[in-house]
Amino acid sequence: MARAARPRGSREYTGSPRHAPAPDYNARMTTEALDLLRQPLYRADGLRELEALAIAHARGDADAPSLMERAGAAAARVAEQMLGVTGGRIRVHAGPGNNGGDALVAARRLRERFHAVDVVLHADPARLPADAAAALAAWTATGGTCVGDTGGLAPPRLVIDGLFGIGLRRPLVGEHARAVGLIERAGAPILSLDVPSGLDADTGQVLGCAVHATRTLTFLAGKPGLYTALGPDHAGTVDVDPLEVAAVELREPDGWRIAPGRLDRLLPPRARSTHKGDAGSVGVLGGAPGMVGAALLAGRAALLCGAGRVSLGLVDERGPAVDPLQPELMLRAWHELPRLAHLDVLAAGPGLGDLPESYVALEWALGARLPLVLDADALNLVAAHPSLAEAVARRPAPTLVTPHPAEAARLLGVDTREVQSDRVAAAEALARRLRCGVVLKGAGSITLPADSARWSVHAAGNPGMASAGMGDALTGILAALLAQGLPADRALEAGVCLHASAGDAASAALGAAGGLRGLTASELALAARALLAGTAVRPALR
């Protein structure tokens, strides 16, 4: 690709946003707001350590029930909630491990409360682990029986899935796959214990086949696989029961789940004397021919989320001079942006294209000493040109990259399936390679700040957000938060949380809480503004 000439007047900027007089205060405010939304997550290995620590911690109390007894009792309580006052027959599928033991305890507790319970045992009783074997003995001691198949059983009102938990590592085949089919075909709501059987608790990938639960009751703490990749489609509604264990006090989490909640404290209140320069200035590089709309969406989102000034540098030389829907935006040719000494933050990529001018514009942005958000075509250019990737890794100023799985695959030199097979690992690899903050977008977006081992999985968001321009809106939101003085790591988590929550709020305002077909990025940006203000989200007028 031939390179265009460098823009005259190009300069390097120094420092962070000049208008942020108290970055420590901004960081503290945002951290406190995010802490209210954080829930600990553990990978399978960490959960085993946590369980061992919990058992050791409880040894001094001989009367304390075992973790399996607590888990089974919790499962019985949730099962009764799901049955409601009308009650009905319960079918319990117990597998060959401790997950099966939890299910057997639940069956015993439910039978003691006079529920009709059928237990289907998918294991050799002689080969059960000690705790699960004890649970089976307690079940039979109360008169309970087990069958090996569902033939002849009365139809259930509720099915409890206790086949496999966090220890599953191989695809389910043969009799185990058949057992999943029996659960799926029962024609009743399904309560899965710990994780839906067949779902990888770490990655959210399906191991051969997996149960589609109505509700999942997970124990001790959350697991990342419940909230990312295919996990949300299989887990249904997820409840966490800590089983009276203070997990975070015993072992540091591997990561965090960012749950939906109030977002009006993400930014500190403004002083009465605030002016537009104090609110930060954003420059957006993008808008090649045929793609000017992407840059406009990013710029509009930045304005709506509080940036004081937004200037768009368009690659399209014949691009519009004004945005009629958002005339507050300042539109100009891309090579004019370097002459703007007031810029505090740059965003590059929305509609940037693959032209010679696109390359030179991105090269300038990477050299500017300003916080920078990279998205879309900027990421594709970085993936295609090693020199640009090296420039990203060398930047002294904060950098955030926002790839979807296909863009992440290009950046890592792998295929999309490999990225999706372990989304947390892919985000970690990107952060190491580019030395920057990362959000890997998708169901259960993964954020990882630069120089941090603590990732987060974002629980908000819905399939209605699968439409053009959503990534451009996220770019604008992140740039706006950076421009208003948030440190990059806080802006990353807060911006992704705000973006996903705005998608949920906009859908709900239009009567589709699970995700609205036809939801647009423009509507999401308006909802983000309302959430930041703590006001009700209303349907956008058309």
Secondary structure, 3 states (H helix, E strand, C coil): CCCCCCCCCCCCCCCCCCCCCCHHHHHHHHHHHHHCCEEEECCHHHHHHHHHHHHHHHCCCCCCCCHHHHHHHHHHHHHHHHHCCCCCCEEEEECCCHHHHHHHHHHHHHHHCCCCEEEEECCCHHHCCHHHHHHHHHHHHCCCCEECCCCCCCCCCEEEEECCCCCCCCCCCHHHHHHHHHHHCCCCCEEEECCCCCECCCCCCECCCCCCCCEEEEECCECHHHCCCCHHHHHCEEEEECCCCCHHHHCCCCEEEECCCCCCCCCCCCCCCCCCCCCCEEEEEECCCCCHHHHHHHHHHHHHCCCCEEEEEECCCCCCCCCCCCCCCEEEEHHHHHHCCCCCEEEECCCCCCCHHHHHHHHHHHHCCCCEEECCHHHHHHHHCHHHHHHHHHCCCCEEECCCHHHHHHHHCCCHHHHHHCHHHHHHHHHHHHCCEEEECCCCCEEECCCCCCEEEECCCCHHHCCCCHHHHHHHHHHHHHHCCCCHHHHHHHHHHHHHHHHHHHHHHCCCCCCCCCCCHHHHHHHHHHHHHCCCCCCCCC
